[in-house]
Amino acid sequence: MEASYRAELRRQAHQANTRASTDKLHIQEDFRNIYTTLTEGLSSEESKLAAKPPPPELMMLVVRNMIYPNILSAYIPDLLEVLSNIEKWRARANGRAGRALACDGYWPHYHKQYSSGLTDSDRKVLQVISDAHEVTRTKYVEILKQYCNLHLYYIWTSKSPVDVKQKLDSR
């Protein structure tokens, strides 16, 4: 049951991501469908959906809607949290790609009668993921620094010192 909710969330988020750039009329409907699926999945007692990270497609949709058309300063801390979850998914994918490539190189030499399970196109894709690790990590850190700077700018340029203290104490 839980896997079907996650699969449905991924499908709906992917559909919303693809339609968001071309079809602005269905954005509300997409969010309503995602919300309904989430509330159904989280309301059941046996569900572990709340303990697992959300699907990356859903997180990408959340980020897109947090920064487009304008970045709202109140949501920057939440945006940073979502970005850190996306980075966890990216690091996880990189680790799995590295392990798959290592096993692919090891297994045929250990057992001559078994060939590798990866095709040449699989190896190329996994190699691209592994090779891009440092570059994407550097870009992620730079994006985080820019959003942190923007958040600090909004805090320090607020209307009163009381607002600054409240914002700093709230996080």
C-alpha positions in Angstrom: 0.0 0.0 0.0 2.8 2.4 1.0 4.7 1.8 -2.2 1.7 2.6 -4.3 1.3 6.0 -2.6 4.9 6.8 -3.2 4.6 5.7 -6.9 1.5 7.8 -7.3 3.2 10.8 -5.7 6.1 10.5 -8.0 3.8 10.2 -11.0 1.8 13.2 -10.1 4.9 15.3 -9.3 6.5 14.3 -12.6 3.3 15.3 -14.4 3.1 18.6 -12.6 6.8 19.3 -13.3 6.4 18.7 -17.1 3.1 20.7 -17.3 4.3 23.6 -15.1 6.5 25.1 -17.9 3.8 24.8 -20.6 0.4 24.7 -18.9 -0.2 27.3 -16.2 -3.9 26.5 -16.0 -3.5 23.1 -14.4 -1.1 24.0 -11.6 -3.8 24.4 -9.0 -5.3 21.0 -10.1 -1.9 19.3 -9.9 -1.3 20.6 -6.4 -4.8 19.6 -5.3 -4.2 16.1 -6.6 -0.8 15.8 -4.8 -2.3 17.2 -1.6 -5.1 14.6 -1.7 -2.7 11.8 -2.3 -0.4 13.0 0.5 -3.3 13.3 3.0 -4.6 9.8 2.1 -1.2 8.3 2.5 -0.3 10.0 5.7 -3.6 9.5 7.4 -3.4 5.7 7.4 -2.0 4.3 10.7 0.3 1.8 9.0 1.9 4.2 6.6 5.6 5.0 6.9 5.4 7.7 4.3 6.0 10.4 6.9 9.3 8.7 8.0 10.8 8.5 4.5 12.1 11.4 2.4 9.7 12.6 -0.3 10.3 11.6 -3.9 12.8 13.9 -5.7 10.2 14.8 -8.3 8.0 16.3 -5.6 10.9 18.2 -4.0 11.8 19.7 -7.4 8.2 20.8 -7.8 8.3 22.4 -4.4 11.5 24.2 -5.2 10.2 25.5 -8.5 7.1 26.9 -6.8 9.1 28.5 -4.0 11.4 30.4 -6.4 9.0 31.2 -9.3 7.9 33.8 -10.1 9.5 35.5 -7.1 11.4 34.3 -4.1 9.5 35.0 -0.9 12.0 35.9 1.9 9.9 34.1 4.5 10.3 30.8 2.7 14.1 30.8 2.3 14.8 28.6 5.4 12.2 26.1 4.1 13.8 26.3 0.6 17.2 25.6 2.2 15.8 22.5 3.8 14.3 21.2 0.6 17.6 21.8 -1.2 19.4 19.8 1.4 17.0 16.9 0.9 17.6 17.1 -2.9 21.4 17.0 -2.2 20.9 13.9 -0.1 19.2 12.2 -3.1 22.0 13.3 -5.4 24.6 12.0 -3.0 22.7 8.8 -2.7 22.5 8.4 -6.5 26.2 9.1 -6.8 27.1 6.5 -4.2 24.9 3.9 -5.9 26.4 4.7 -9.3 29.9 4.4 -7.9 29.1 1.0 -6.3 27.5 -0.3 -9.6 30.6 0.7 -11.6 32.9 -0.9 -9.0 30.8 -4.1 -9.1 30.8 -4.0 -12.8 34.5 -3.9 -13.0 35.0 -6.5 -10.3 32.5 -9.2 -11.1 33.6 -10.3 -14.6 37.2 -10.7 -13.4 36.1 -12.8 -10.4 33.8 -15.2 -12.2 34.7 -15.5 -15.9 31.5 -17.4 -16.7 29.3 -14.4 -15.7 29.2 -11.3 -17.8 28.4 -7.9 -16.5 24.8 -6.9 -16.1 25.4 -3.4 -17.4 25.1 -2.3 -21.0 27.5 0.2 -22.5 24.9 2.9 -22.3 24.3 2.0 -18.6 28.0 2.4 -17.9 28.1 5.7 -19.7 25.2 7.1 -17.7 26.7 5.8 -14.4 30.1 7.3 -15.3 28.5 10.7 -16.0 26.8 10.6 -12.6 30.1 9.7 -10.9 32.2 12.2 -12.8 29.8 15.1 -12.2 29.9 14.6 -8.4 32.4 17.3 -7.5 31.0 19.9 -10.0 27.4 19.4 -8.8 28.4 19.4 -5.1 30.3 22.7 -5.7 27.2 24.2 -7.4 25.0 23.1 -4.6 27.3 24.7 -2.0 27.3 27.9 -4.0 23.5 28.0 -4.3 23.3 27.5 -0.5 25.7 30.3 0.1 23.7 32.7 -2.1 20.4 31.8 -0.5 21.9 32.2 3.0 23.3 35.6 2.0 19.9 36.6 0.6 18.2 35.4 3.8 20.6 37.4 6.0 20.1 40.4 3.7 16.3 40.2 4.3 16.8 39.8 8.0 19.1 42.8 8.4 17.1 45.1 6.2 13.8 44.4 8.1 11.9 47.3 9.5 12.9 47.0 13.2 15.5 45.4 15.4 12.7 43.5 17.1 12.0 41.8 13.8 15.6 40.9 13.5 15.7 39.3 16.9 12.5 37.4 16.4 13.7 36.0 13.1 17.0 35.0 14.5 15.4 33.4 17.5 12.8 31.5 15.5 15.3 29.4 13.6 
